[in-house]
């Protein structure tokens, strides 16, 4: 049960720009700066966990992701990342997944930055 909850939270965090389609505009406008800051800090924390996500490490502590090197991304985001990895010619290995994860977060940060500066804060 705890692993499913952690995966659900992880998926919400990874796909957080989609929240802009769901949440009311007044809530987004109020918290857009925090969304941006949060998105910036996500990839920065990986350095302190040997290029791994803190939530993935917590999931591993509770017994999740046994026998997988890239864990959450490989298990839950293959459907999203593989088409893009094929475009760039990246393989489904540690290096390719790291590149794709970085690209994913660059896109998330750009979306939040654009919305923060040009849509919600005028």
Secondary structure as the mmCIF struct_conf table of DSSP 4:
data_model
#
loop_
_struct_conf.conf_type_id
_struct_conf.id
_struct_conf.beg_label_comp_id
_struct_conf.beg_label_asym_id
_struct_conf.beg_label_seq_id
_struct_conf.end_label_comp_id
_struct_conf.end_label_asym_id
_struct_conf.end_label_seq_id
HELX_RH_AL_P HELX_RH_AL_P1 UNK A 2 UNK A 14
TURN_TY1_P TURN_TY1_P1 UNK A 15 UNK A 15
HELX_RH_3T_P HELX_RH_3T_P1 UNK A 16 UNK A 18
HELX_RH_AL_P HELX_RH_AL_P2 UNK A 19 UNK A 22
BEND BEND1 UNK A 23 UNK A 23
HELX_RH_AL_P HELX_RH_AL_P3 UNK A 25 UNK A 45
HELX_RH_3T_P HELX_RH_3T_P2 UNK A 46 UNK A 49
TURN_TY1_P TURN_TY1_P2 UNK A 50 UNK A 50
BEND BEND2 UNK A 51 UNK A 51
HELX_RH_AL_P HELX_RH_AL_P4 UNK A 54 UNK A 61
TURN_TY1_P TURN_TY1_P3 UNK A 62 UNK A 63
BEND BEND3 UNK A 65 UNK A 65
TURN_TY1_P TURN_TY1_P4 UNK A 66 UNK A 67
BEND BEND4 UNK A 69 UNK A 70
TURN_TY1_P TURN_TY1_P5 UNK A 71 UNK A 71
HELX_RH_AL_P HELX_RH_AL_P5 UNK A 72 UNK A 76
BEND BEND5 UNK A 77 UNK A 77
HELX_RH_AL_P HELX_RH_AL_P6 UNK A 78 UNK A 88
TURN_TY1_P TURN_TY1_P6 UNK A 89 UNK A 89
BEND BEND6 UNK A 92 UNK A 93
HELX_RH_AL_P HELX_RH_AL_P7 UNK A 94 UNK A 114
HELX_RH_PI_P HELX_RH_PI_P1 UNK A 115 UNK A 120
#
